Amino acid sequence: MRRDWDRRAKVDPRYWVAATEEADEASYLESAARDTAALLDGLGGRVPASGRVLDLGCGIGRMTAPLAGHFAEVVGVDVSPAMIEQARALHGAVDNLRFEANSGADLGAFADDSFDLVFSYSVLPHLPPEVVAAYFREANRVLADGGWLRYQFWIGPARQMADNDTLNIRVYDPEGFQALNRDAGFAVVEVEEIDYFDPVLELKPVWVTARRAGPPVEAAAADFSGRAAALSDDERDLEYGLLLYLAVKCAERGERAEAERALEEATACDPTRPEGWIQWATHRLERGDLRGARLLFESLTEQVPDLVAGWLYLGQCAAAEERWPEARAALERAEALGADDPETGDELAGLRALIDEAAPRPKRRRTRKKVVKRKRK
């Protein structure tokens, strides 16, 4: 989790923690105000202004910072040191607000019975179930008697992910949801639908308000060792798609450097998919950087050697730079892979005509006849 969220934080932390359609700062701030208001409305004054609050999975303080004006002390905790570093830089001047990095599965830095409210928004459904269960038990420990846990969740037909997936959404069935709260010593008081319908899950998320009712059920400590380090296929697909989307939104705002940074991360996320390479090279071409585009297309052909379009685009860039031997070699590779491809046939023919007309002909080596002189007798 730390690796994944540190990586995402370095690209655009606001985008990754808010995931708004606009993918900009204004929508990030609007989402913070809306979700903070929903948190407070659902609490209905149950936590006094003198209370102490813990934000579990705070990111860069999207909701942590606005709450500092409502409670005596607010603490944000996150598994990502990169997120915490940026949170401190953004909100370090607020006296009753602090941020701490944690292990990602416990709240060991905080004493028993030390908070009146633990809340979490758009975090728990992205975590492996064992981690969520561990966090619920830890929330029970750090909450004062009768303290409150309020969190965003998904309840419906169960939807599980790979153990190491930290991005896709897990859905809990009603029985699993109730067991999660009951075993951690919480009594669910309210469940409220959030006004958003997910077209993939065909569900609305919910706010859950639960109260600390007693100690957790005894259970063996969770073992998180041996988890896979690589991204799961589903997680890679989602992260790759989100990075491409972010690049498009940045480009629309004229933020070229930010767009290219997102595309660089996309190609690192999955170098075998051509869309990121092609979008990145297109940015380079729009900036007049032929060499940069050519090098990106070279990387594309190395990663996806059977893609006709990759060799075609490489040949076009090389021809534009008048690097004729490279252009000819790329064209020949493209033609060998797909001379009859209807999508690239015309462009291949055009590149062939350009090379044949403009490229200097290879010089033919002249062979000299060897003259053998005869000795006179």
C-alpha angles and dihedrals in degrees: 000000000000092000093048097047095041087055093048092046091058092057102047118325095190091056094048097047097042103027093196121174092240093049093207138116095258093056090044091057092044091052090049092054093045096047094043090052090050091050092052095042091053092050089057094200094306090131114056124227088250090062129117116233134199122201108206109209096009099172108190093341101275093157099010094070098049090051092058088081092057105045139043094244133005124191125191121203127188138167091229117082088193090059092046092050091054092044090056092047091052099042106019093119094064108100100206095044129084139164131214134184116227140186094266096246108050143039095220094146091068129074127239117273092009103128136056095200135025114188136175132185126195092345113088097057089058094055129086110265093245090056091049091051090049091050092050090054091048091048088054090051097050095042121093118240107292092012122154135248116195121177145156115247146159120238123184139078105000114262118185132186136197112295093249097046109119099170113048121079122256118207120207122211115232093258093050091046093052092045091051092056096038095049091049092052099255130132114211109231103173140007116194127185117236116225097248128097117205109214093203098048092032087220142106118233120236141217112230123201115194133170129218102253103169144318121318122262110266112262139161116268113264117252113217097174121117096032117153114265098205124081116264116244093250092048092048092051093051096044092047092051093047091051092052089049091050090051091053093050092048091050091050088057092047092250095141098165092050091048092052091047090055091048092048089054091046093055089048090049092055115000092177094069115085102207095080094048092048094048091047093049090048089057089052092050091050088055091050093249101139094164092052091050092048092052091050091051088049088056090048093054090048092052097038105025095170096057109112093198092055093058091042093054091045090052092048092052092046090050091050088055090046090241089147102174090053092045092051093047092050091048093050091050091049092048092049091053099044120355089152096047105129092207095057103021096099093045091049090051090049092050090048091052092048093050094045091050103038107026116092112249115250108257114249114228113239115224118214120217113240111238115211113203117213119220116237115242 
